[in-house]
Amino acid sequence: MTGIIKKIISSILTIAVVACLVFMAFSLIPGDPAVAKLGTQATPEKLAALRETMGLNKSVPARFVEWIAGVVRGDFGTSYSYSMPVTKLIADKLPVTVILTLYSFILMIAVSVPLAIVAARYENSALDKTIQILSQITMSVPPFFGGIIITLIFGLGLKLFAPGGYVSYSVNAGRFLGYMFWPALAIALPKVAMAFSLLYGGLTTEKRKDYARTAYSRGNSTKDVFYKHLLKNACIPVITFFGMALADMIAGSIVIEQVFSIPGLGRILLTSIQNRDYPVVEAIIVCIAVLVIVSNLLVDILYRVIDPRIITED
Amino acid sequence: MLLHVEDLNIEFHDHIVPETVVYDFDLDMDEGEIVGLVGESGSGKSMSALAIAGLLSRHDAKKRGSIIFMGEDILNCPRETLRGLQGDEISMIFQEPMTSLNPVKKIGWQVEEAMRIHTDKTPEERKKRALEVLRSVELNDPERVYNSYPHQLSGGMRQRVMIAAAMVNTPKLLIADEPTTALDVTVQAEVVKLLKRINREENTAILFISHDLSLIRQLCKRVLVMKGGYVVESGDVEKIFVNPEKDYTKRLIDSIPKVILDRD
């Protein structure tokens, strides 16, 4: 148990460090938010007045202390370009990105596990070979390109969904999930291929081990041997990949939101960077960092749950 | 007759030239009988045992002959029928207790598995039976063992757990494939004693495979000696010990280390 508590503490520290670095980075890079808002033709007086209201005339350390104090209270300041609190601005966009990420993750598991089991069970058969080739192909397709192909085939060709027809989860949850399936698929596909390869390798190793023979000797069917005995063992080395994939999917969803016109964190992040809207950018980066660190923490906990040999008192 | 094996031949086709590992293997076993199977590594004894247990399902292994267990033809019956016998009427324990248990499942779960597959017992009944069978294989504190993972137990304890899991449905036949080879000598003796007691109390027939003739002599009445895939000699253990017909058997007997105690 103490191991997990230590992990949680170090995760909180990591988030704090990320927050500091993010703030530092944006006070170092060139570009003036006041100019970005008023344009290069603005008078120096107007610019000075705007900097005053934005709080930009204070020193960097003073602004940092102010910002951190706000962040701890859950207040990321006011957006320069939208003139509204950042928390309010991203509150309804964050769930979209989180749901898209989780959706992709669930799809990845739901597809790769049965595929790996079928291929490992019928190792070296034609079926196995076919799955291997398909997996190699999808592995090399980046999500944004996969997204375009999916839109072309399933959206424009087969008309299974309307490209650009995003429906907010607050309007119709069912149609929201129906539309989100396609971007989630685009994100999941290359990960499915990688998860498949790793699981396949694990399963074909595990199925030759002595305990698999023991399982057969008790009267288990092949399916039960795979699902009840081999899968958990084959998953242990793959969990690390699952963690990395989850973090990667958070970043991937920001790109794919553009392809599928989804108003998530991705779109607002890009426009905010263009507008030098630092409070928004900082808040989003901190959010993403928290998501990544929390997913790593979950992976670590999952490890301990799955593999009893990991000593928890480390 | 519990088990009747006739003309069993096992061939492997995983190389260009097929390789026969067992030739014309014959074996009859009655209920409650203990038969020893002795031979060096590669003599085909483990392959014969796996075939009898219905575990030689590699598609590159070709089996001819017949194995009749309780009236069922092990080599040709549907997989469903075979699975119905495995873990219920035929059980098997293996040489390596360290790797024969699933490392990520609790002992209790593994001991109860054959009951989950073959019986309608409730979880409470299963746990009761599991603790009972763990106690009967002389494990102290069965409740703790029940909640342990394999890596928390010693080799001897794991082999006892394997025996417990194999005996949970009181099978008619227990195949023990070198169950003591990986264990300390003192633990070996205890496991042999335990198998003897199980045979006496449950009337379970045991096919005991070993390369150690002295262990076979302690446990079995009848023995088959294998070499190079052939059964070279078979019959009463004591008779073979006193008067081995084949040179190979003689050499096997001579290879048993003897403690010389005469000091005059």
Contacts between the chains, C-beta under 8 A, distances in Angstrom:
chain1	res1	chain2	res2	distance
A	209	B	99	6.4
A	210	B	94	6.1
A	210	B	96	5.5
A	210	B	99	4.1
A	210	B	100	4.6
A	211	B	99	6.4
A	211	B	100	5.8
A	211	B	101	5.8
A	211	B	102	4.5
A	211	B	103	7.2
A	213	B	55	6.2
A	213	B	94	7.0
A	213	B	100	7.6
A	214	B	92	8.0
A	214	B	94	6.8
A	214	B	100	4.9
A	214	B	101	6.9
A	214	B	102	7.5
A	214	B	162	7.4
A	214	B	165	8.0
A	215	B	102	7.1
A	215	B	113	7.6
A	216	B	55	5.8
A	216	B	57	7.8
A	216	B	86	7.1
A	217	B	53	6.1
A	217	B	55	5.9
A	217	B	86	5.8
A	217	B	87	6.3
A	217	B	91	6.7
A	217	B	92	4.5
A	217	B	166	7.8
A	218	B	86	6.5
A	218	B	87	3.6
A	218	B	91	7.8
A	218	B	113	5.1
A	218	B	114	4.5
A	218	B	117	6.3
A	218	B	165	7.3
A	219	B	83	4.7
A	219	B	84	6.8
A	219	B	85	7.5
A	219	B	86	4.1
A	219	B	87	3.8
A	219	B	88	6.3
A	219	B	114	6.5
A	219	B	117	4.7
A	219	B	118	6.2
A	220	B	83	7.6
A	220	B	87	7.9
A	220	B	113	7.5
A	220	B	117	6.6
A	221	B	83	6.4
A	229	B	102	5.4
A	229	B	105	7.5
A	232	B	104	5.0
A	232	B	105	7.6
A	233	B	102	7.2
A	233	B	103	6.8
A	233	B	104	5.7
A	236	B	104	7.6
A	306	B	104	6.5
A	307	B	104	6.1
A	308	B	103	7.8
A	308	B	104	6.2
A	308	B	149	4.3
A	308	B	151	7.3
A	309	B	103	6.6
A	309	B	104	7.9
A	309	B	149	7.2
A	309	B	151	5.3
